[in-house]
Amino acid sequence: MIYWKKAPKGMVPGSIDLFDMRKIILLPIIILCLCSASKSDVKNMQIMDFGSFTMIVPKEWKKTKIQGIDSDVGRIEMFDHEHAGFNMGFFPPQLRAASQDDDESVIKNNISSAIIDGYKAKIAAPLTNNGITGIRIDSLWKLKDDDYDIVKFILLGQNLDKKNKTALLAAIHTLKFYKDKQFKP
C-alpha cells in the first residue's frame, strides 16, 4: 500500500519541490566529479597557503616569499625549473594580450573574464607555447573608505610548458581569499 504524505501549502500532491529537484540534479553531477578525480590525482595535490589566499597545486610545487615594499609578493617554483609570481597590493602589473617586450600588434594571449571565489577576474592563457598564463583581480577589498586603497591581485607565469600551464590554470580556479588575514602594507 502506498501512503501519500500531505503536500505542503501551495503545492500540488505528488509534485516535486524546486529545491528537491536541484538536489536530484546536482547529486549525480557531484558523484561524477568525485569519481573522475583519481586517488593519485588527489594524493599528488597540496593546499598552498600564502596567508591572505590559498590554492590547490601539485605537491612538487614550492612557495617562496619575496620581500615587497608596498605589496605581498611571492614565487611558486613549478615543474622543470619554471616559476610563477604573485603580487597582492595597490599597484600590481596589468595582464596584457601581448608582452611588453613584444610587438603590440601581435596578440599572444587570450584574456577572458571569470568569477573566482566571488571576485571578478581576468584570466590569461597563451594562444601558442609562448605567452602569459595567469589571473588578475582588480578589486579584492578596500583597506580604507577611499578609492585609492583597493587591494588588487595578480598571479602569472610566462612561457610555461604545457604541463605547468595546465596545472596553473587549474590552480587559479581553486583560489580562495581571506579578508580577515588580508595583506596590510
Sequence and secondary structure as in RCSB ss.txt:
>XXXX:A:sequence
MIYWKKAPKGMVPGSIDLFDMRKIILLPIIILCLCSASKSDVKNMQIMDFGSFTMIVPKEWKKTKIQGIDSDVGR
IEMFDHEHAGFNMGFFPPQLRAASQDDDESVIKNNISSAIIDGYKAKIAAPLTNNGITGIRIDSLWKLKDDDYDI
VKFILLGQNLDKKNKTALLAAIHTLKFYKDKQFKP
>XXXX:A:secstr
        TTS TT   HHHHHHHHHHHHHHHHHHHS HHHHHTEEEEE SSEEEEEETT EEEEE  SSEEEEE
EE GGG EEEEEEES      SS TTS TTS  EEEEEEEETTEEEEEEEESSSSSEEEEEEEEEEESSSSTT E
EEEEEEEES  HHHHHHHHHHHTT EE GGG    
